[in-house]
């Protein structure tokens, strides 16, 4: 079996991707520093797939540790998730985000060169487009300075990868996903943010579970159909499937160029209040929410044109928003009742 390194593999999207990789027949090794993940997710993943995971716990900013890992592991490809990811926190702590998200990436790329690893999948984001002027967003939409330092680390990382792939000949795919939601159907893994959630759906589920007194809706004065921001919500299991297809594309040398970009979204935009209503209807619940002032770093709207991913990756989102909101709630209930 080909061995794939997944950095941040115990996190939200990472853990679901590890499941998908194992189910597709890959041998998986995970690096995670547990800064935004729980170590018991290793056992949770293994209970789903009935396959073992090699787990290494260290910080990718530690260059010596990164090189030692590559020295003792023969890796065929890398899927790089590990990064801080909270928009609001990044505005308050920009240097922490630049140091963590870029230094870890540089250490990985240097070891790719030294230890002859040719295939790299980067966990990027629609934040690289900032507030796009035209919807939906395609791969050809111009990138611009994002609204937050978090988004800017993704844009800067893409620029690093562009320069790196041009001179190294390494194969790189940047997957720009929109807003991940949902959980594994088993309810054994799902989104588990540390502290107060920065993403909408875990804030909704924690409010429904009584962990939060109310949901904070950041602004209702945006120029949208109900005044709240519009986002494209795509199921995490569909995203995991896209990562498998992307690494298979590189391993089979089916890529058309050294560096490729794919937008991963449902292709539809939903407002914050529409998501709240859909959650209530899907799970027969009422959510207590309060309108607050706009949050710094947020944009008005973003949703994807996913036609290129459909045609080139043979990928298509299969899980509806309603079903994603059901699995999110099932995961929250299962975790709180453990």
Secondary structure, 3 states (H helix, E strand, C coil): CCEEEEECCCCHHHHHHHHHHHHCCCEEEEEECCCCCCCCHHHHHHHHHCCCCEEEECCCCCHHHHHHHHHHCCCCEEEECCCCCCHHHHHHCHHHHHHHHHHHHHHHHHHHHHCCCCEEEEEEEHHHHCCCCCCCECCCCCCCCCCCHHHHHHHHHHHHHHHHHHHHCCEEEEEEECEEECCCCCCCCCCCCCCCCCCHHHHHHHHHCCCCCCEEEECCCCCCCCCCCEECEEEHHHHHHHHHHHHHHHHCCCCCCCEEEEEECCCCCEEHHHHHHHHHHHHCCCCCEEEECCCCCCCCEECECCHHHHHHCCCCCCCCHHHHHHHHHHHHHHHHCC
